[in-house]
Amino acid sequence: MSTSTPAPTGRRLGVGPSVGLLPFLVFVALFLLVPTVTVVVGAFQDEGGGFSLEKIEALGSETALRALWQSVVLSASSAAIGAVLGALLTYLVVSAPPASVTRRVITSVCSVLAQFGGVTLAFAWMATLGFGGLLTELLADAFGMDATGSGWLYDLPGLVLVYTYFQIPLMVIVFLPAMEGLRPQWREAALNLGASTRRYWTQVAFPLLRPAFLGSMLLLFANAFAAYATAAALVSQGAPITPLLIRSALTSEVVLGQANFAFALALQMILVVVVVMVGYALLLRRTSRWLR
Amino acid sequence: MTLLARGVRGLLVLAFAVFFLLPLVALLDFSTEVRGGGRTGEAWQGLLDDPLMSQAIVTSLTLAGLTVVGMVVLLVPTMVWVRLRLPRATRLVEFLCLLPLTIPALVIVVGSANVFSWLRYFFGDTSLVLTFSYVVLVLPYAYRAIDASLSSLDVRTLSEAARSLGAGWWTVIVRVVLPNIWPGVLGAAFISVALVLGEYTFASLLNYETLPVAIVLLGKSDAQTSMAAALASILFAAVLLLLLSFLDRGRRTMSGGK
């Protein structure tokens, strides 16, 4: 006990400044890493806490596979539509004069809309195309058609439409740097060498932009695949896609062991998103070779 | 540009504008509609009168405020400290801050049950415990905003000047660095508020009644008030995020061709 007051050593321990990082590390560990590890570990456990592949095997069940397939269809189609229309909108932005009002308004609005998903977006579309919605009634008055037919808005087609609403602006934001990076000199050089505008696009611009385009599409895919709130607000019953299947697994306490099934589904979701994001990072690196 | 190309351009821009504006107009229309014609502000009045809705609005705003405080307290000292004393930890902190972009919020919720039962034990049954998870959710956006501000600043020289005049680390961070990076912190605060006000995944799955949860709950019985609340929160978030994009532009012009 004689060493209860440590002698001043003159030099601090090597970890000295690292202590300042401790609060941050503890916080992130508790609220981000622990939950993630819980999911990964829980996916391989049975109810008693022992090791089991039962839940992982349950991922191969028909319900889970169907939800995964529909999730992939939803993410892929909303990513494809969002990427094509977003690229078109990006082109409109880039080809407008740099200081023009259109350009500034579009880029600002896109940065807002890309963040705008979730409950409010679902309700906005219900007010548009749901029962008694604005567009529903306009179409009914003008053409006598029933736009709500069989409730498509509350199923997969509706989800694609609603997701497109935040995918297009996100595409503009991530694709704009690549489009802006196309130097006018390259176009002039191509035209000087006798290429037509069409040839410039097919043989110079498209090949250059392809990695950036595909990369952005992957980001959009991951964005749609991980989205929960919009779908949850729109589809109140049933589980056509994986995130909603996770919801039913979490909230249905009737069936024992569903919580661990949610872990397995969540693990599957992490894997898909991580693989897609790695692809995105690789393609981004390719683009950054000529960007700037 | 030929006249035809100009026309096509105009039409395309118009089509996009209609696609993006229509749902918002529809919200306004739905929330003020009276069956059989006419307009009413009743649903909007209901935002304040309906106990569920007004309580949820207070909860969400409080959560937004607490999240901003938590984010600033956690992030600013850490990032300044890393810059000054621990440059080798830069990559680690950046990686951890951007991690929530890759790990879906839904996954974090699924794994958070234990953490939250523990939080409930310490803080009692209040929805404000969501703050902890919300700070994690806003980390990537807040990190980027603050990092951009810090990069345009010579933190080392500033802090050495302050330290040589006798300031402690606390004074350096709060009274020297913080005033210089306030546009970044303000931007981080704006986007945090916008994200927290719209957050549904955590709140709904952990059964806390925040604004988006109330919108969904009320959507079945009183759709008009729900629509009014949805539009109000969109407009509020849009104003915040537009201010943010102007802050961004201001910063870019200030830092010149950097």
Interface residues (C-beta under 8 A of the other chain):
Chain A: P17 S18 G20 L21 P23 F24 L25 F27 V28 L30 F31 L32 V34 P35 T36 V37 T38 V39 G42 L85 L88 L89 L92 S95 T102 I106 T107 S108 V109 S111 V112 L113 Q115 F116 G117 G118 V119 T120 L121 F123 A124 W125 M126 A127 T128 G132 G133 L134 L135 Y165 I168 F225 A226 Y228 A229 A232 A233 S236 P243 I246 R247 L250 T251 A259 A262 F263 L265 A266 M269 I270 V273 V274 M277
Chain B: R9 L12 V13 F16 F19 F20 L22 P23 L24 V25 A26 L27 D29 F30 S31 L74 L75 P77 T78 W81 V82 R85 L86 A89 V93 L96 L99 P100 T102 I103 P104 A105 L106 V107 I108 V109 V110 G111 S112 A113 N114 V115 F132 S133 V135 V136 L139 I191 A194 L195 G198 E199 Y200 T201 S204 L205 P212 I215 V216 G219 A223 S226 M227 A230 L231 S233 I234 A237 A238 L241 L242 L244 S245 F246
